Amino acid sequence: MYDYYLGGRTNYRPDREAADEVATVFPSVFHTALENRDFMHRATRVLARNHGIRQWLDIGTGIPTSPNLHEVAQSVAADARVVYVDYDPIVLNYARALLRSTPTGRTAYVQADATDPGSILANQTLADTLDLSRPVALSLNALLHFIPDDRDPYGIVDRLMSALPSGSALAISHCTPDFDPESWAEVVGVYRKSGTPAQVRTRAEVERFFEGYELIEPGIEVGHRWHPEETTRAELPRVSDADVSLWVGVAIKP
């Protein structure tokens, strides 16, 4: 569905039908997807250039859409290393696009479930690619709203971040009902009907993921308002906060 929102071609009829149903109740979902993608690009550049991050753990990768995270990171630091994680076997079919690293950098793909952080951290491919004694950026873009409270999303983030050293980063984008609660209640219903668990969260609930970490300015913001000067997309339509409906933030672990 996300690939379809982005205008990609790697999607299937059930995905398109469910996505079209979402668009009937929240037509701005296409803006939401594009702004989410832009935030990932901006956050990656800021972390690489301003904070010296050279390693990323990107969970909930989805079907590759260029430029992928490693392409953005390696455009700033050619030696950047990225491990992508997703549980969907379909993503594995397209993972080759995620592995086109620069000669001095490195990328890898791990098939694992975000709700089992222990299996991710214990994976040998991750250990062979990332040095967990050095800072790592944990990238959770458009993932946590697919992990309801009964799957302990806060505990999952804590478990992952606890394995990373001081100087590591946490980057999150998360859909919110704060600007249009009625529409988002319907959106969640569509996802659940299609078999995908979903739970959108308020600003206060998103802030809770960052407790104990030092937020990079401007803190928790609506997606398109987080370092907009870093946007490279040629066409930027005027959108409202309600059109975007994403809370985003990036923080550093003390």
C-alpha positions as CSV (number, residue, x, y, z in Angstrom):
1,M,0.0,0.0,0.0
2,Y,2.8,2.4,0.8
3,D,4.5,1.7,-2.5
4,Y,1.2,2.5,-4.2
5,Y,0.8,5.8,-2.3
6,L,4.3,6.8,-3.5
7,G,3.4,6.1,-7.1
8,G,5.4,2.9,-7.3
9,R,4.7,-0.1,-9.5
10,T,5.6,-2.9,-7.0
11,N,2.1,-3.5,-5.5
12,Y,-0.8,-5.9,-6.0
13,R,-4.5,-5.6,-6.6
14,P,-5.5,-6.2,-2.9
15,D,-3.0,-3.5,-1.9
16,R,-4.4,-1.0,-4.4
17,E,-8.0,-1.7,-3.4
18,A,-7.3,-1.2,0.3
19,A,-5.2,1.9,-0.5
20,D,-8.0,3.4,-2.6
21,E,-10.4,2.7,0.3
22,V,-8.1,4.6,2.6
23,A,-7.9,7.5,0.1
24,T,-11.7,7.8,0.0
25,V,-11.8,8.6,3.7
26,F,-8.4,10.4,3.8
27,P,-7.5,11.8,0.4
28,S,-4.3,13.4,1.7
29,V,-2.7,10.0,2.4
30,F,-0.6,10.4,-0.7
31,H,0.9,13.6,0.8
32,T,1.4,11.7,4.1
33,A,3.4,9.0,2.3
34,L,5.5,11.5,0.4
35,E,6.3,13.6,3.4
36,N,7.2,10.5,5.4
37,R,9.7,9.6,2.7
38,D,11.1,13.1,2.6
39,F,11.5,13.1,6.4
40,M,13.6,9.9,6.2
41,H,15.9,11.5,3.6
42,R,16.2,14.7,5.7
43,A,16.8,13.0,9.0
44,T,19.5,10.7,7.4
45,R,21.3,13.7,5.9
46,V,21.2,15.6,9.2
47,L,22.5,12.7,11.2
48,A,25.3,11.9,8.8
49,R,26.4,15.5,8.2
50,N,25.8,17.2,11.6
51,H,26.1,14.3,14.0
52,G,28.7,12.1,12.4
53,I,26.5,9.0,12.3
54,R,27.9,6.3,10.0
55,Q,25.7,3.3,10.8
56,W,21.9,2.8,10.5
57,L,19.5,0.1,11.5
58,D,16.4,0.6,9.4
59,I,13.5,-1.5,10.6
60,G,10.3,-1.7,8.6
61,T,12.1,-1.0,5.4
62,G,9.4,-1.9,2.9
63,I,9.7,-2.4,-0.8
64,P,12.8,-0.4,-2.0
65,T,12.1,3.0,-3.5
66,S,15.2,4.9,-4.7
67,P,16.8,6.9,-3.2
68,N,16.9,4.4,-0.4
69,L,18.3,5.3,3.0
70,H,21.8,4.0,2.2
71,E,21.9,6.0,-1.0
72,V,21.2,9.2,1.0
73,A,23.6,8.3,3.8
74,Q,26.4,7.4,1.4
75,S,25.9,10.6,-0.6
76,V,27.1,12.4,2.6
77,A,29.5,9.7,3.9
78,A,30.6,7.1,1.4
79,D,31.6,4.7,4.2
80,A,28.1,4.6,5.8
81,R,26.8,1.2,6.7
82,V,23.1,0.2,6.7
83,V,21.2,-2.9,7.8
84,Y,17.7,-3.1,6.5
85,V,15.1,-5.2,8.4
86,D,11.6,-6.2,7.3
87,Y,9.4,-9.3,8.0
88,D,7.6,-9.3,4.6
89,P,9.0,-12.0,2.3
90,I,8.0,-9.9,-0.7
91,V,10.6,-7.3,0.3
92,L,13.3,-10.0,0.1
93,N,12.5,-10.4,-3.6
94,Y,13.5,-6.8,-4.1
95,A,16.3,-6.6,-1.6
96,R,19.0,-6.5,-4.2
97,A,18.2,-2.8,-4.7
98,L,19.0,-2.3,-1.0
99,L,22.5,-3.9,-1.4
100,R,24.0,-1.6,-4.0
101,S,26.5,0.0,-1.6
102,T,29.5,2.2,-2.3
103,P,32.9,0.4,-2.3
104,T,33.8,1.8,1.1
105,G,30.3,1.4,2.7
106,R,28.2,-1.6,3.3
107,T,24.6,-2.7,3.2
108,A,22.8,-5.8,4.3
109,Y,19.2,-7.1,4.6
110,V,17.7,-9.1,7.5
111,Q,14.3,-10.7,7.3
112,A,12.9,-10.4,10.9
113,D,9.9,-9.2,12.8
114,A,10.1,-5.8,14.5
115,T,8.0,-7.2,17.4
116,D,10.9,-9.6,18.2
117,P,13.8,-7.2,18.8
118,G,15.9,-9.9,20.3
119,S,16.0,-11.9,17.1
120,I,17.1,-8.7,15.2
121,L,19.9,-7.9,17.6
122,A,21.1,-11.5,17.7
123,N,21.2,-11.8,13.9
124,Q,24.7,-12.6,12.6
125,T,24.3,-10.5,9.4
126,L,23.7,-7.5,11.6
127,A,26.8,-8.3,13.7
128,D,28.9,-8.7,10.6
129,T,27.7,-5.3,9.2
130,L,27.4,-2.9,12.1
131,D,29.7,-2.3,15.0
132,L,27.4,-1.9,18.0
133,S,30.2,-0.4,20.1
134,R,29.9,2.7,17.9
135,P,26.9,5.0,17.4
136,V,24.0,3.6,15.3
137,A,20.9,5.4,14.1
138,L,17.8,3.4,14.7
139,S,15.4,4.4,11.9
140,L,11.7,3.6,12.5
141,N,9.8,5.3,9.8
142,A,6.1,4.7,9.5
143,L,6.5,1.5,11.5
144,L,5.2,2.0,15.0
145,H,1.7,2.9,14.0
146,F,1.5,-0.8,12.9
147,I,2.4,-2.0,16.3
148,P,-0.6,-1.7,18.7
149,D,-0.1,-1.2,22.4
150,D,-0.8,-4.8,23.1
151,R,2.5,-5.6,21.2
152,D,4.4,-3.3,23.5
153,P,5.8,-0.8,21.1
154,Y,7.5,1.2,23.8
155,G,9.2,-1.8,25.1
156,I,10.4,-2.7,21.6
157,V,12.0,0.7,21.1
158,D,13.6,0.5,24.6
159,R,15.0,-3.0,23.9
160,L,16.6,-1.9,20.6
161,M,18.0,1.4,21.9
162,S,19.4,-0.3,25.0
163,A,21.6,-2.3,22.8
164,L,23.1,0.8,21.1
165,P,25.9,3.0,22.7
166,S,25.9,6.6,23.7
167,G,25.8,8.9,20.7
168,S,23.4,6.7,18.9
169,A,20.2,8.2,17.4
170,L,16.5,7.4,17.3
171,A,14.5,8.6,14.3
172,I,10.7,8.1,14.2
173,S,7.8,9.1,12.0
174,H,4.3,8.2,13.2
175,C,0.8,8.9,11.8
176,T,-1.4,10.8,14.2
177,P,-5.2,11.5,14.6
178,D,-4.5,14.9,16.2
179,F,-5.6,17.0,13.2
180,D,-8.4,14.9,11.8
181,P,-9.6,12.2,14.3
182,E,-12.7,11.1,12.5
183,S,-10.9,10.4,9.2
184,W,-8.0,8.6,10.9
185,A,-10.5,6.4,12.9
186,E,-11.8,5.2,9.5
187,V,-8.3,4.8,8.1
188,V,-7.4,2.5,11.0
189,G,-10.5,0.6,10.4
190,V,-9.6,0.0,6.7
191,Y,-6.1,-1.3,7.7
192,R,-7.5,-3.6,10.4
193,K,-10.2,-4.9,7.9
194,S,-7.4,-5.8,5.5
195,G,-5.6,-7.8,8.2
196,T,-3.0,-5.1,9.2
197,P,-2.9,-4.0,12.8
198,A,-2.8,-0.3,13.2
199,Q,-2.9,2.3,16.0
200,V,-2.3,6.0,15.3
201,R,-1.0,8.1,18.3
202,T,-1.2,11.6,19.7
203,R,1.8,13.9,20.0
204,A,2.1,13.0,23.7
205,E,2.1,9.3,22.9
206,V,4.8,9.8,20.2
207,E,6.9,11.9,22.6
208,R,6.9,9.0,25.0
209,F,9.1,7.0,22.6
210,F,11.8,9.7,23.1
211,E,11.9,9.8,26.9
212,G,15.5,9.8,28.1
213,Y,16.9,11.0,24.8
214,E,18.0,14.4,23.7
215,L,15.8,15.7,20.9
216,I,17.4,17.4,18.0
217,E,15.8,20.8,17.2
218,P,13.0,21.5,16.4
219,G,11.9,18.5,18.6
220,I,8.7,16.7,17.8
221,E,7.2,18.3,14.7
222,V,4.7,17.7,11.9
223,G,6.6,15.9,9.2
224,H,7.0,18.7,6.6
225,R,8.1,21.2,9.3
226,W,11.2,19.2,10.4
227,H,14.2,20.8,8.8
228,P,12.4,21.7,5.6
229,E,15.5,23.4,4.3
230,E,16.9,19.9,3.8
231,T,14.2,18.9,1.3
232,T,15.5,18.1,-2.2
233,R,12.2,17.1,-3.8
234,A,11.7,19.4,-6.8
235,E,7.9,19.9,-6.5
236,L,6.6,20.8,-3.0
237,P,2.9,21.3,-2.9
238,R,1.5,23.5,-0.2
239,V,0.1,21.2,2.5
240,S,-1.5,21.7,5.9
241,D,-0.6,19.9,9.1
242,A,-3.8,17.9,8.6
243,D,-2.8,16.9,5.1
244,V,0.5,15.5,6.5
245,S,-0.7,14.0,9.9
246,L,2.7,12.8,10.9
247,W,4.6,13.5,14.1
248,V,8.3,13.1,13.5
249,G,11.4,13.4,15.7
250,V,15.1,12.6,15.9
251,A,17.0,12.3,19.2
252,I,20.5,11.4,20.4
253,K,21.1,8.9,23.2
254,P,23.2,10.5,26.0
